[in-house]
Amino acid sequence: MSTTKSGSVSARVVDAIRGAIGPQDGFTPLHKPTFENHEWDYVKECIDTEWVSTAGSYVEQFEEDLAEYTGAERAIVTVSGTAALHVSLRLAGITSEEEVLVPALSFVATANAVAYLGATPHFVDSEERTLGLDPEKLGAYLDDIAEVRDGTCVNTQTGRPIKALVPMHAYGHPVALDALQEVAERYHLTLVEDAAESLGSLYKGTHTGTVGRLGALSFNGNKTITTGGGGAILTNDDELADEALHLVRVAKEDHEWEYFHDQTGYNYRMPNLNAALGCAQLEQMPSFLDRKRALVERYRDAFEEVEGVTLFTERENTRSNYWLNVLLLDENVADRRDAVLAATNEADIMTRPTWQLLSSLPMYEDCPRMDLATAESLERRLINIPSTPTLVDA
Ligand SMILES: *Cc1c(COP(=O)(O)O)cnc(C)c1O
C-alpha cells in the first residue's frame, strides 16, 4: 500500500498514528499518568497515619529509591522540577550579574531558574542529531566571544562572567555529554543537567542527570512518572546534597524547638503524599520503559514509508526513555506543520508543536544568544505525538 503519493501530509500523519496505536476510545492525550500498582495503597497509608507532609517516611524512601535507580550518590526531592533546577543553580554558585548557557529550545523552566537568581540566560543552539545543545557550535562560539580570566569565563561582549552550562535532554534523548563536558572544562563552566524529561535515559550507560555536578528531575503530571507535582536534585557530592536538603527546608537549623534560619532558604521540600505516589511510580519504571519502546517500534513501522516525515529515534551510545515521541517534518513541508497539528487534534489524537524558542519570549528577548539556526528550524518542524505507555498492552 502506498500512502506516499496520495493525500496531504496531515492525512498521512493521522493514518500512520492510527495505524500504530490502533482504535482508541475518545481523545488520546500526549502523555497521561499510569497508576496500576501500589499508588493507592501508599497514598492511603499517608492519610491513614496522618503523615501527609514533608516529615513522612516516604520522602526519604523515595530519595533512596531514586538514588538507587539513577546511580546518583544522593537525591533530594522537591516540590517541582523547576525548584530542583533553581536550587541546583544556586548551589552551582550562580549570582546576579552572571550568565548561564542554556538551550533556546527547552521548556521555559530552564531559563526561569536562571532568572530567579537574578542571572541572565545566554541562549545556545541545538543540534538536529540529539535535539539538544550543539557542543561543536558552542565551542566555536565561546572561542569567539569568551575568554578565561583568572579561572573565570568572561563574555567579552557583555563583560559578565559565564558560570554554568545547562544541557537539557529533550524529550528524553540524551545530549552529547562527553563533548559538552569538554567545552565546560575548557571554559571553567559548571555543568548542571536539566534532566527533567529524561528519567530512565542513559548516556553511555550512565543515567542522565548524574554526569554534571548537579542534575534536576521532574515528576510533573505529564512526565514519565509523576508525583502530581515534584522534582529531585541529583548529585554525587555529599556536601552539596546536604546543602540542597538544608536550602529546600527553608535553611532551618535542626533543633527541637528553636527557629533559626542561617540564610534565605526555600519551602521546596516534597510532601509525603507526593513521595508515596513517587515510590509506587518508580517501581513501575521498567514496565513503563518496555512499553514505551514497544510503542516506538510501532511508530517506526507506521512512519517508515511516510514521505516528508521522520520519526526521531535514539542516537548511538544512548538509551532514550522516549518520554514524548518526536516527528520531524522535512523542510519542504514545514509550512504544513499547523495543518498536521489541526488534523491530528481534530481526529482526537493529541499533538503539540515544540516550545517557542525561549530566546523569543518577552522576558528573554534581550538576552545574549548565538546564532540559533538549528533551534529555529526544529521549532518549525517538530511535532510531539501520543506516548503514554498504556497505548501498548502490558
Ligand atoms: C518539566 C520540565 C521542567 C520542570 O518542570 P516542573 O513542572 O517544575 O516539574 C524543567 N525543564 C524541562 C525541560 C521540563 O520539561
The ligand as an SDF file (V2000), in Angstrom:
LIG
                    3D

 15 15  0  0  0  0  0  0  0  0999 V2000
    9.0940   19.5670   33.0670 C   0  0  0  0  0  0  0  0  0  0  0  0
   10.3370   20.3460   32.8980 C   0  0  0  0  0  0  0  0  0  0  0  0
   10.9580   21.0590   33.9490 C   0  0  0  0  0  0  0  0  0  0  0  0
   10.4270   21.1360   35.3350 C   0  0  0  0  0  0  0  0  0  0  0  0
    9.1090   21.2680   35.3880 O   0  0  0  0  0  0  0  0  0  0  0  0
    8.1860   21.2240   36.6870 P   0  0  0  0  0  0  0  0  0  0  0  0
    6.8470   21.3320   36.0650 O   0  0  0  0  0  0  0  0  0  0  0  0
    8.5550   22.4120   37.5020 O   0  0  0  0  0  0  0  0  0  0  0  0
    8.3870   19.9460   37.4140 O   0  0  0  0  0  0  0  0  0  0  0  0
   12.1670   21.6840   33.6990 C   0  0  0  0  0  0  0  0  0  0  0  0
   12.7470   21.6310   32.4990 N   0  0  0  0  0  0  0  0  0  0  0  0
   12.2050   20.9640   31.4720 C   0  0  0  0  0  0  0  0  0  0  0  0
   12.9290   20.9180   30.1830 C   0  0  0  0  0  0  0  0  0  0  0  0
   10.9740   20.3130   31.6290 C   0  0  0  0  0  0  0  0  0  0  0  0
   10.4400   19.6580   30.5900 O   0  0  0  0  0  0  0  0  0  0  0  0
  1  2  1  0
  2  3  1  0
  2 14  2  0
  3  4  1  0
  3 10  2  0
  4  5  1  0
  5  6  1  0
  6  7  2  0
  6  8  1  0
  6  9  1  0
 10 11  1  0
 11 12  2  0
 12 13  1  0
 12 14  1  0
 14 15  1  0
M  END
$$$$
